[in-house]
């Protein structure tokens, strides 16, 4: 969701907003004439107090001026019956057995069986954004729902591509949900997975989460409540941090470059960052052949029917 006030204009002028005092909170907020929302982050944006809020029913996020809301601390137990907290708890629940020292593809991998959910990972890459792939998705007059998992390393290296995505969104061609994909997205080729990605020694999971959110906000966009682990690799400790920060962990029911097909309800994973062209080509071929479950739906709809473990 694009910001409805000054930050968007600042970003369009290539001058990022100044983000300060960014921190995780959990508060229930009320305002006359509005449905209650949950605040999960507090900050200042160019010196103004702001909160990142979540609609606990729709999972939509918004940046709001804190002066417009009356907020008080809450907790997961108080909010346990909300769709939001049920989705957080379910997605962050660790398997009983962690094989080979890590969790592979933990989190939300499927939604309700009508259609599917298209997600694209923007891991750090020196290659340009696959704009042709995204343009192929577009349908005149109907914004295509797309969840993009944003790493800080990609956004920092690709400001023009990021602005192109925002332009597509503002033109009504795409409806983007911005997913946190960690800030540095660490990876060492050949290293075993139990010691790779965010499981590498010295990685600060909390900083990986918060710094990416801040970068998105500074550049005019609103983070969602979703987080995707690099490589789809995690462990129980990292899952707990994601849950503590009230994030819904996003896996993949169909990593197309590996699964080669998708089933109804799948969360589909491709990489439009230029690093995995085979997955994009397969997606295009399946789409042309009518073999991808449709309609494509917003990732916020996927946790329907989720419940705590």
N, C-alpha and C positions, 0 to 999 in steps of 0.2 A: 504494500500500500504506500503510495507516495504521500509525502507530508503536505498538509493543507495550508501551510503558512510559510514564514520567511525562510526556513532552512532550504526549501526547494529552490527558491530564487537565488539564494547565496550559492548553492551548489552549481546551478546553471551558469554562474559567472566564474566557475572554476576556483572559488575560494571556499574551502570547507568550513563548516561551522565549528566553533570552539566548544568542545565537550569537556565539562569538569565535574568533579565529585560523583563520578558514575559508580553506582553500587546496586547490589541486589537487595530487594525488600520483598515483603509479601503483606499487602494491605488490601482491605476492602474499602472501596471508594464510592461515595454517593454524591449526586448532584440533582437539584430540583429538575424534574421533567425528564430525567435520563435513567435508564436501567443501571443498576449497580455494576461496577467493573472491579477487577482485581488489578492492583498495581504490582509489577514485579521488578521494576527498576526505577531509581531516582537519579536525577542528574541536573546539571545546568547546561543550557544550550545558549551560547553567546550571552551568558550571564543571567538568563531567565530560568527559574525553577520549572522543571518538567518531570513528568512521570510517563513510563511506558506501561500502558494498561492493556488488559485482556478481557474480552467478553467471555465469561465462563461457559456460555452456551454455544456460541459460534466459533470460538477460538480466534476471532479477529483481533489484531493488535492496533493500537493507536497511540500516538504521542500527544499528550495533553498538558496544558498549563496546570501546574499543581494548585494554583490559586483558585481554580474553577471547581475543585473537588474537595470534599471533606473525607479524609482517609483515616483509618485506624488499623492497627496491626491485626492480622488474622493468622491462621495456621492450616495445615493440610487436613487435620482432623475436622475442623469446622467446615471446610469446603469439600469434604470427601464425596459428597453426593453430586457435585457439579461434574458436568461432562469433561471439563478441563482437567481437574485433578484425577479423575478416573483414567483419562488418557495418559497423563504424566506417569502415574503409578504403573499402569499396564505396560507402557513402553520401556520403562526403566527397570522392570522386574528381571533379575538375572536368572539364567537357567540354573537348574539344580547342579549341573555338572559343567564346569568350565574346561573344555578340552584344550590340551596343549598350551594351557596358560593364558588363554584369551577367549573372548566371546566373538564369534563370527556372525555378522549380520543380525545383531540384536536390535530390538525396537520394532516399530510399526512397519510391517511389510505388506499388509493387505487392508483394504477397506471393504465396504459392502460391495456385492458382486456386480452391481450395475456399472459398466464402463471400467475405466482405469485412471491412474494418477501419474502424469508425466513429470519426472524430476530430472534435472540436469546438474551435474557437479562441476563447479568451476574451481578445480584444484590449481595450484600454482603452475603456470605454463608460459613458455616463451612464444608459443604459437598463437595466432589471432583467434578470436571468437569465430565459431562456425556460423556466421550470420545466415548463410544460405539454408542451413538446416532449420533455423528458427523461422525464417521467412516461408519455408515450405509448410510449416505448421499453421501459419496464419490463415484465417478465413475472413473475407471481407464482411465487416459489420458485426462480427462476433469475436470478442477478445478470447484468445486461447489461454486457458488456465495452465500455468507452468510454475513449478517450484524450482528455484535455482539455489543450489547450495553454494554459498559464497565463502571462499577463503580470503583472508586478508592479503595473502601473497598474490592472489590473482587480481584483486581490485587495485592494489597498489601499482601493479605493472600494466594494467589495461584500462586507464581512465577513459580513453576514447570508446572502447568497446562497452564499458559500463554506461557511459552516457548514451550510446546507441540503444542499449537495452531500455534505459529510461525513456528515451524518445519513442520507442515502439510502444511502451506502456502508456505514455501520455496520449499517443495517437489512437489508442483503443485497439491495437493489434494483439497485444499480449496482456494477460492479467497475471502479474508476477507475485509469488510469495517468496520472500527472501529468507532463506534457511541459513543458519549459522553452520559453517563447515570448518571451524577452527581458524585461528589467525595465521599460524605458521605452516600448518599441514606438514609436519615433519615426516620424512620418509628416506630410508636408506635401502637402495636396491640390494637384494640378496640376503638381507638380514631377516632372521626368523620373526614371524609375526608377533610372537609374545614379547618381543623387545623392539617393536617397530611402531611407526605412526605415533599416536599419542601415548603409547606404552613405553616409549623411549625414556631412558633415565633423564631426569631433570626437567621434564615437561610440566608446566604449570597449567593444569586443566582449567582452573578458574580464569586465568588470564587469557587462555585461548578462547574462552567463551566471550568474556566481556569486551576484549579489545576488538573483536570482529563486530560485535553489536555497535560499539562506539563508532567504528569506521563507517558502517552503513548509515548511521544517523548523521554523522558529520557530512556525508555526501548526499544527503537529501532523501534517504529511504528509511523505512520502518522495519526493524527486525520482526520476524514472526516468533512463535513459541516453539519452533522446530529446530532440532540440532541433528546433523548427520556426522557420524564419526568418519574421519579419513580412512579409506580402505575398508569401511564397515567393520573395523576392528576396535574392540573395547575390552573392558574387564569389569568385574563388579564394583571396584572402587570408582572408576570413571563413570559408570552408570549412576552411582550414588550422587556424585557431584552434579551430573546433569539433572537428576531429580531434585536435588537441593536447590538448584537454580530455576526450578519449575519449567523445564524444557521437555518436550515430547521427542524422544529419540526416534529418528527416521531410518529404517532399514530399506531393503528392496526385495520385493517379491520376484522381480524380473530384472536382473542386470543383463541387458540384452546381449552384450558382447560375450557373455558366458552362458546364459540360459537359452538364447537363440529364439525364444518365443515368450509370449505373455498370456496370462490367464485373466479372465474377468475378475476385477477387484484388485489386481496387482498394483503395487507401487513400482513403476517402471523407472529404471536408472540408465541414463546415457551420459556421455561426457562431451558437451559442446565446446570444451576448452581447447580442442585441437589434438588432444592426446590419445583419443580412441576413435578414429574415423570408422573403423569396422562396425562399431555399435550404431553410429549414425546412419551408415549405409543400410544396415539391416533394418533399422527403424523405418527408413524411407521405403524400403521394399515391402515390408509388412503392411505399412500404411496404404501404399498403392494397391496392394492385393486385398485390402479389407480384412486383414488378419490381426489387427490390433483392437482390443476391446474398447468400444466407444459407447457413450461420449467420454471425452477426457474431462476429468472433474478436478475441482480445487482440492489441494491436499488437506485443507481444513475440514473437508467432509469425510476424510478417510477414517478417523477414529470412531465413527458411529458404531454403537454396540459394544465398545470397549468397556471393560470393568476391571477393577483392581484384582490382583492375584489373591 
